[in-house]
Amino acid sequence: MVLSQGKYYVMSKSAIKNGLIIDEKDAVLPITLREVQCNYSVYEALRVLHGKVVHLADHEKRLRESASMLNMKLPSLDLESWINKLIEHDRLDDVTMRILVVGGKDVQVFITYQELLTYPDSYYDEGIAVTTYHGERFMPKCKTSNLLLSYLALEDSKSKGGFEALLVDRNDRVLEGTRSNFYMVKGNCVYTAGDEDVLSGVTRISVLKALKELDIKVVLEAPKLSELKDGDTLFISSTSMAAMPISTLDGKRIPCDFELVKKICSYVRLHELD
């Protein structure tokens, strides 16, 4: 929104394509491109606060690791410069940014943004409802655009009044959410899947640091679905959520230490611009 001669005008949004500023409406891909049809792409979602990118180095590291796992050869990318160019051009303050890299003979890199994703205070004060869904992500350590399982699981959860779906593997282990990492607190221990089984989220790293600060032992072992009922507290984490408590599991109320999760959440947010 730009003020000119006493009137407000909507400013068209821009995007980045391979380092160049373009109109957002031109940030498109041909549906006939094989790499598009096969979802041969990786991505990252980032928070921009007060015009500064949160944990950019960590996101870029994971982006490159994901591309490497797909044998995707990335050209030289100056993501920090490109992102700052977009921030300055569109005078951005607080937004959620998305980097999409499409592989192939000519790698294409798009950077777009949307309004900063936030959630009601009640989600943190009263907890959220989640459901469980049996399914395993393909190449779980890799952040690809192959999101069909996540889409189906989340839509199933929404149809049941849930906010998130927890993915359960063939061994009945609860690994992660469709867009989040998952944790179970029991006693003075937190159980969460090992890095070999899930996408090691950038926010997950901060959560594990927070648990260490709180002198809570971390066990890198995914809890079984049948064990969740015996947990003291369940919560999830992601870039947009920080740490969010779970109060309802598959339609049943469960206990939750909201204050503990709030402490973890506060730690994550406090260190965003470190």
Secondary structure, 3 states (H helix, E strand, C coil): CEEECCEEECCCCEEEECCEEEEHHHCCCCCCCHHHHCCCEEEEEEEEECCEECCHHHHHHHHHHHHHHCCCCCCCCCHHHHHHHHHHHCCCCCEEEEEEEECCCCCEEEEEEEECCCCCHHHHHCCEEEEEEECCCCCCCCCECCCHHHHHHHHHHHHCCCCEEEEECCCCEEEEECCCEEEEEECCEEEECCCCCCCCCHHHHHHHHHHHHCCCEEEECCCEHHHHHHCCEEEEEECCCEEEEEEEECCEECCCCHHHHHHHHHHHHHCCCC
